């Protein structure tokens, strides 16, 4: 199992390119199953989860074609198995996203239940209730969801989500594109990745209105066509590198990104004292050599502050001027990085869903262990601002969501290297 060794104390400086969004790429890859011919998806990040989705397609009899630029062509007409097996689904919860497209296009799907998650429960019952409202018959047995469309295919329905669910919205949105009649999804997720999926489906011939709002209306069509689509930039990767630069008192330019979907994060960085400039597809940050100021934040679904950026801001607050309070409202177990940072000399008090962080002048390098994807990123940031060496273990988490993180940080002047165990 690989580890990262970080020698802290250097301000980040330079420019890097932002990769495609994993949280957009995975549903878009799943959406290719709806088409009547090959769909090519571009700007995919080179990540383990993407490889897992491609391997899942291979198990189903589809042989994706990958070119040298990591564009992936998927031809779902060659599908020979409608089963997503447990050994792959257990490694990636997003595998549940193939459920809606398979039932809608092929009339049946058998998908293993995803199982637990380190940051809290993420139940799939909302997905299942949505499909049942569209006429699907669903059984859960032997650890598998077995879903069958009624004769003549899924039918449009009125779906109201009790709580906002991103993957639930995406699954029902995909299924609705081929359903008979109109589907209305209320209390839908508004995340940019949901909008990106909808735009890809529209490029394939879907009839969708209201994406980006809390009510999405889909008029079902008979079939979806071959298409080519590029995945949007990763807003969480963008935010992570911006926070890393702010924490280290650095100056960076991030290219091939999208400032318009990062308003909540950019606002908090300005509160912390960052000088920001933006263009159509770039963001620059300059701390002018100053220590960041502590900020208060509360996570909530988009367009509010994203839960996936919470841990990174906690890391910045550990060495900021003053005391900051961070309230987590989305996941119930997402402060596991705090005790690891306290081992590095941070002063973080966690009570329930609130952490209170009193900034210190410096952290001290120590061995730490990653517990989930974003916690991993926050420990890397902590290592960048710490005196001495920090060893981050279990970094397979970070490889699920950040493409070549050590190489990009090296481009910005960080002392970081990957070592095999």
C-alpha positions, 0 to 999 in steps of 0.5 A: 500500500503506497504512502506519501511523504511530505516535507512541509514549510514551502509556499505553493507557487506555479500553475497546474491544469485541473482534471475532469470531475470524477463525480461527473464522469461516473454518472456520464459513463453510466449514461452511455448504457442508454444509447443505441450506439457508441458514445465517446466521453472525453476529459475523463480523469485518470482515477481508480474509480474510472478504471473500475467503471470500465472494468464493470462494463467489461464484466457486462460484455461491453468492451470500451475503447480507450485512446491515448488521451483517455477518451472512452468509447462505450457501445452498449449494444454489445451488452451480454450480462445485466449483472453488476457483481458485488466484487466490483460494486463494493469497491465503488458506491457509484456503481449503483448508477448503472441501475437506472440506465439498465432497467430503462434500456434493457428492462432488467438489472441486477446490481449488488448493494453498495454496502457501508461508507466510512463517512456515514450512511448513504442509503439507496432506498430513495433510488428504489422508491423512485424506480418503483414510482415509474413501474419497476418491480424491485426485489432485494435478495442475496445482497442484490437489487433485482429490478424489472421494468413493466411490459412496455418499459418504464413509465413517467412518474412524479418523484419527490425526494424526502432528502436531497440525493445526488446519485438518486437524482442522477439515477432517476434522471437517466431512467426517465429519459427512456420512460413513457411519458413525463417524469417530474423530479422534485427536491432534485439535487442542483449540483453542477455534476447533475447539470453536466449529466443532463447536458450529456443526456441532451446531447444524446437526444434526451428532452430535459428541462429544469436541471440546476433547479430543484424541479427537473422535468423529463419527457421520455423519448424512444431512444438515445443516439450516439454522441461525444461529450467532454466531462466538466472540470473538477470543482473539488480538485480546484478547491483543494489546490486553492486551499492548499495554496492559501494554507501555505501562503502561496500563489498559484494559477489553476487552468482548465477549471470553471470559477462559476461553480465555486462561488461558496468556496471562493467567498470563504477563501476571500474571507481568509485573506486570499486575493483572487482573480478569475477568467472564463476557465482559470483562477489565480490565488495570491496570499501575498505571503500572509497567514490565512485568517480563520473562517466559519462555515456550514456545509449544505447541498449545492449551491451552499458550501460543499461537504467535500471541501470541509476537511480541506478548510479544517486543515487551513484553519489549523494554522490560521489566525484566530478561531474558526467553527465548522459545522457538518450537516450532510454526513454524520461521521465526517470529522475523522481527520481532526484527531489525526491533525491533533496528532500534528499539534492542531487544536481541534475540539469536535462536539457532534457535528461541529468542530472548533479549530483554534489556529496555531503558528505551525503544525509538526510532521507526524505519521497520519492515516487517511480514512476517506477521500477528502480526509486524505486531501486535508492531511496532505494540506496539513503536511504541506504546512507542517515542520518536518516530514509527514507520512500519510498512510492508506492513500488509496483513498486519495487516488480515488479522487485526485489525479497524480496529486503528488505530481501536481503538487511537485509542479507547485514546488511542494516537497512530496513523494510517493513511496511503496510500502 
